[in-house]
Amino acid sequence: MTTAPTVLGERELALRDRARQVIPGGMYGHMSVQAFSAAHPQFMASGDGCRVTDTDGRTYLDLMCGWGPVVLGHRHPGVTAAVLDQLDRGDCLDGTSPVAVEFAELLVDTIPSADWAMFCKNGSDATTTCVTIARAATGKRKLLVAHGAYHGAVPWCSLRGSGVTAEDQAHLVHYEYNDLASAEAAAAEAGDDLAAIVVCPMRHDIKREQELVDPAFARGLRALADRTGAVLILDDVRCGFRLDLGGSWEPLGVRPDLSAWSKAIANGQALGAVTGVEALRDAVGKIYVTGSFWTAAVPLAAGLATLTELRKGVALPDMARTGTRLREGLAAQAAAHGVEISQTGPVQMPMLSFAGDEGFRLATAFAEAAVQRGVYLHPWHNWFLSAAHTDEDIDEILTRTDDAFTAVRL
């Protein structure tokens, strides 16, 4: 397999020049590689399994998986077949395709906290719909959200950027993740106007180490929601279908009232979903949320095929095994090179950081050295494993990261 050189390719550079003329900044949002690297290619031409290929034909072992959506691997045969079959019959039709019912039935059968399901296009759609349902159900306005938590790129929850007003976020009350006392204080501040508690399955804020949830905190939020009449919303957009098919807090015995899903539910097709409990079904009928493409048939067919494959029970254990292999290998390499690192979060969604790394200088150098050696990873965002990663792929990744650690030491 061809590895990446130390300079960007001619086609990549030409595309960047063209993009700057017609796309503000050349690219925007999390896809703008200039925000985190001088070595990563901005443009990709194709993907296959756990590999992606850039426009100059250089192939990389992929540890970002499209930033999370690709859970079975790029161009998974079963998902691709479902997409092509549905595309042959139609995608955006005058009425909703029957596959919407089939996929909703499978979601309800898979997720214990789901009595119904509805669809949208992305994670921001899903979290915003959850908030809208909660406010409709309770007649209240205030939302409890954790400091620094990412729930989407829309004004009510945006973490940064111009164009967001104080009024957009006037009804947010913040608490510290894994600090039940701060959540209780936030609920007291919201008082009788508390509509919902919004929470991620774990703390995965960017530019900081990940933090698994304290089971007592999860149970405490459930009890707080029950006591105050607030709706407990689990933002499972990033973690969903990688940690547990029943929902990321299902192993803790904590079930939300509403869950937001996207990323991995359709193996790379544009799809989001909201699932909820029976008590909130009537509230859904009172709100108006929609989009011309929200029930497009092709992504729903991909979602149905993806969940059908995941339910076979192989993919999640495979990701846990290969993720453990990667974590142990990186730890051994760092120790051998005399480099102090920290690895946080679940092994299926690893995060690597360097001790005392102000401004992510070492992390950026490591990520750039890795991509130059044919491993695509990120310096300050968590990575993602897919079911397409084999033990042999992990060993190949580790061979290349060993060289990247050498480069960091130099």
PyMOL commands that set and color helices and strands:
alter all, ss='L'
color gray80, all
select helices_A, chain A and resi 10-22+24-26+29-31+33-35+65-67+77-89+99-110+123-138+166-169+180-193+215-228+250-252+263-266+278-286+297-310+315-337+358-372+391-409
alter helices_A, ss='H'
color red, helices_A
select strands_A, chain A and resi 44-48+51-54+59-62+116-120+142-146+172-175+194-199+231-235+258-261+272-276+341-344+351-354+375-376
alter strands_A, ss='S'
color yellow, strands_A
deselect
rebuild
show_as cartoon
